Amino acid sequence: MRKPFLFLSLSLLSQLLLSAARIDTLELRSPSMHKLVRNIVIVPGSYDSNAQRYPVLYLLHGAGGDYSNWPTKDSSLGSYADHYQVIIVCPDGGSTSWYFDSPVDTTMRYETYISKELLTEVDTRYRTIASKEGRAITGLSMGGHGALYLSFRHPGLYAAAASMSGGVDIRPFPKNWELAKRLGTYESSPQNWENNTVTNLLPLLKDQQLAILFDCGTDDFFYTVNKALHEKMLEQKIPHTYTERPGTHNWAYWKNALPYHLLFFNDVFNRYRLHK
């Protein structure tokens, strides 16, 4: 059921409404987690005046956040939806799910939720390009990990994937962000950690055609693991775009990074359109 989005401050809502985009709250019952999950869907203003299908960008939040973080913090999302003619979906990924199916907590199955349940519902309820060629995914911090993790593990779902300030290797942080609650402690369950960190998933890319972008600020606590992932991908000759620039782990950096991701995704979507 679509509901109007009522959770933004009036000032941010007024900024979003300067664009023609429509903002929906999509509330779904997750069969895998047996609970209701809220998501924001931002639809271009042109959506109701034509019959075309639109590409979809899945935009993931970080640890401690929820589905309202991106629309609340970045009032430009509506303008981006209009400019790039893209539907933007901001899922709820749980405060500290890390976007995988937890092997120790059955209430945290956000890999299944996003990859199967949410994608299916979005493609059913909206006029999307319901194929790989019409989907991209990105996110910040935990969401950056999630975007790469989900796209690497699910070939054929996304044309492009990106990460900003992503926790692309979780192993150096065994005491942080409730990771031990999702995987067990590293000491007791090391294989859970090895199996669910992005940097170990590169072999899955061997036969994939996935456009990859990731970036990180040089003063970010995730800078070292992002640089290491870039170097590992270079060694394995995996095509990707990597950028590092001054910045730390904050919204100023992420709001600056998102337009670059949108340009990257738009280029990928256009390449697919040209080869139809």
N, C-alpha and C positions, 0 to 999 in steps of 0.2 A: 504494500500500500504506500503510495506517495503522500508525503505530508510536507507542508511548507516548513522551511528551516527557521526556527524560532529561537535559536540559542546564541546568536551573535549579539554583541553590544550594538546599540542603535547607531553609533558613529561608524562602526565597521560595516554594518548592514547598509547604511546609506551610501558608503563608498562602493560596495559591491553592486548596489542597484544602479549606480551610474552607468554600468554596462547594461547591455540588453539581456544578459544571461539569466537563466532561471535556476534557482537553488532548491533542490529537493532533499528531504530527509528520507532515505530508504531504510526501512526497518525490516530485517529478515530474521526468521527463526532458523538457526543453524541445526540441521539434523545431526551433525557430527558432535556438536558441543551441547545440544539440548538447551539452548538459551537464545534470547533475542539479541541481535547485534545491529547497531545503528551505523549508517554510512551516509555521507554527503555526496550528492550527485549534482554537478554544475553543468547545465546544458546551454549551449550557445543560443543567443537570441533568435537566430534564424531557424531554430529547430522546428517551431510550430508553423512555419510559413512555407515549408517545402517537404518533399518526400525523400530527400537524400539520406544516405547512411553516413555515420560519423565515426572517425577513429576514437579510441578511448585511451586516456592516460590514467593509470592507477597511481595515486600519490600517497605514499605511506608515511605515517608519523613515527616519531622516535619514542624511546623508553620514557615512561611516566606520562605519555600523552594519550590522546584518543582521536576519534574521527573528526572532532571539531578544531583540532590544532591548526591545520593549514588554513582553513577559511578564516579563522579568528586572527591569525598572525599575519596573513598576507591577503590584503584586500584586493590585490590585482588578479586573483584567480578568475573572476568573471570576465575581465578584459582579455585575459589569455585565452579563455574558452572562445570568446567572440573572434579574436584576431586569428587564431589558428584553426578555428572551426573544429574543435575537439571537445568531446565530453570528458570532464575531469571527475574521477571518482576518488573520494577520500574515505577509505575503509577504516573501521575500528579494528585495530590489531591487538587489543588488550594492552594493559600498561607495560608488561614485560614479557610478551609472548616470544619475541624474536622471530615471529612469523614461521616457525616450524611446528610440526606436530610433536608435542612434548612426549618423550618416551616414559615419563614418570607422572604426568598430570593430564588426565583425559579431558579436563575442562579447557585445555589449551591446545586446540587443534586448528590453528590459524592457517597452516599450509593448506589443509583440506578446505577450510572455509573460503579462502580467497581464490584458490586455483580451481575449485569445482563449484562450490555453492554460489559465491558472489558473482563470478564471471558468467555463470549460466543465467542468473536472475537479471543481471544488467543487460545481457544480450537478448533476453526475453522481453523485458519491459521497455527497452529503448531501441531506437533505430540505430544500431551500431554496425560497424563492419565486423561481423562476428567470426573473425578468423585472425590468425597470426598477423597478417598484413595490416590489421587495423588496431593493434594493441601495443602499448608501451607501458613500462613500469619504472618508477623511481621512488626515492624516499631519502629521508635524512637519518643519520645515526643508526639506531636499531632498524629504521625503515630502509636505510641504504643497504644494510646487511640483508634485509628481507627481500628487497627488489632483486638483488643479484642471486640470492639463494633460490627464490621461487622461479626465476627465469632459467637458471642453470638446470634446475631439477625437473623442469617441465618443458621439454623441447616442443616447439610447435605452438606454444601459447602466445608468445610475444615476438614482435619484430625487433624490438630494441629494449634495452634495460640499462639503468643508470643508478648511480649512488652518489650522494653528497655527504661527506664526513662519515662514511659508513664504518660500522664495526665489522670489518670484513675478515678479521681473525679474532675470534672470541677467546681463544686459549690464554692469552696473556692477562685476562681479566677474570680469574676464577671466583673472586669475592664480590663482583659488581653486578648491579642491575638484576638481581634475583635469578641469575643464570643457573645457579646451583639448584634452585627450586624447579627449574624446567628440565634440567639434564641430570640431576644428581651432582654431587661434588666431583671435581676433576679426579681427586684421589680414589674415589670409590667407583666412578663410571667414566674412565678416560675415553672409552670408545664412543660414548654418546657425544662428547665434545669434538672428537676427531671427525665424526660423521656429519656434524651439523655446523661446521664452520666453512665459510665461503671459499677460503683459500685452498681447501682440500677438494673442492668440487670441480676444479679445472678439467679433469679428464672427461667430464660430462659434455664439454664443449666441442669435442673432437669432430662430430658430424653435424653440429648445429650451425645455422646461419642466423646469428644473433648479433646485432650491432650493440656494442658495449661502450659506455662512457662512465668514468668515475673521477671524482675530484676530492680534494681535501685541503684545508688550510694548514699552513706550515706551523702554526702554533696550536694545532689541535692535538688532543691526546691520542687520536686515532691516526695521526699523520704517519707514524712509523709503519703501521700495519698496511696502510694504503700504498705507501711507497714500495713495501715488500711485495704486495700483490702485483703491482705494476711490473716490477723486476721479474717476478716469477712468470708472468704472462709473456714478457719479452723473451725470456729463455725458452718458453714452450711455443713461441711464434703464434700466439693467439692474438688476432687483430683486436685492437681496442683503442680508445682515446682516453688519455689520462692527463689531468691538469692539477697542478698545485699552485697556490697563490697565497699571499698574506691573508691570515684570518684565523679565527678560533672557532670553538664549538658553540655557535650561537645563531640566533635568528637573523642577525645582520648578514652573516655569511650565507645562510641558506636562501634568504630572499634574493640575494645577489646571484646565487648559483642557478636558481630555477629557470630564469630566462635562457641561459645557455643550454640547459637540458631540453627546453621546449624547441629551440632552434634545431638541435640535434634530432629530436624525434620528428619534427616537421619535415626535415630533409629525408629521413628514412621513409616516412609515409609517402612523400612525393615520389621517391624512387620506385616504390611499389606501384603507385598510380600510373607512372609512365610506362611500366612494363606489363600492364594489364592487357 
